[in-house]
């Protein structure tokens, strides 16, 4: 199938809604009939860690759509990430959900495993689709289509569903639309510009995003600062003090000490490309 072709039609169609620029544009385009068929529903996976502006925009968006928006959640990602757990064998551990940056004793930088996207975005949305489409366990025939708001400038994020009964569709790519095209479409139709959707402590945010969060939502930025401290404390407590420091910023400097404008100007974002940071087509759209 060509990159710009839509997949075979299915009885059920669901939109994975992140309340960011691309998925919000896609949701409104569908509402106006510019993308067909009309989705049966949109599904928003709530990590309970989005900026306030995202939740405010989601509430506005729900009133604009002719189809239902379902909100699902696995829980509070922030609290779950710093929870000290006890294994069956008795040792304590903290699940590495948020992919923080690390520096070992030799100065080598790395990044811990990411589980947040899969556990708190992909899986909850898939489960809700299964429920709404009444897909039986063990079904291997494609029963439903999941629309994902990835734009043409993000084709590297395209990943098909792991479920045999569910296929993915990227309508913005079918239309050859970039993120800027989405912004232009929203402006043309008189809609307010959506915020960027990402957890307030997401390590994949770039310096301009950190700076904007710090300046426009200082309370959310403070949540990120406190999370970084709590994450470190929990990891070290569970690991008996042997765990290396964790950082939310790629410079491996504590978040509240980073001068974002200076780091950006000096090109320290080069590390971004080293860690293959694309969020599986579910975050930040």
Secondary structure as UniProt FT lines:
FT   TURN            3..4
FT   STRAND          12..16
FT   HELIX           21..31
FT   TURN            32..33
FT   STRAND          41..45
FT   HELIX           52..64
FT   STRAND          68..72
FT   HELIX           77..81
FT   STRAND          85..86
FT   TURN            88..89
FT   STRAND          92..93
FT   STRAND          101..103
FT   TURN            105..106
FT   STRAND          109..111
FT   HELIX           116..117
FT   HELIX           118..122
FT   HELIX           123..133
FT   TURN            137..138
FT   STRAND          144..148
FT   HELIX           152..157
FT   TURN            164..165
FT   STRAND          166..169
FT   HELIX           171..174
FT   TURN            175..176
FT   HELIX           179..188
FT   TURN            189..190
FT   TURN            200..201
FT   TURN            203..204
FT   HELIX           207..216
FT   HELIX           218..238
FT   TURN            239..241
FT   STRAND          246..247
FT   TURN            250..251
FT   HELIX           255..257
FT   HELIX           260..265
FT   TURN            266..267
FT   HELIX           268..270
FT   HELIX           271..274
FT   TURN            275..276
FT   TURN            280..282
//
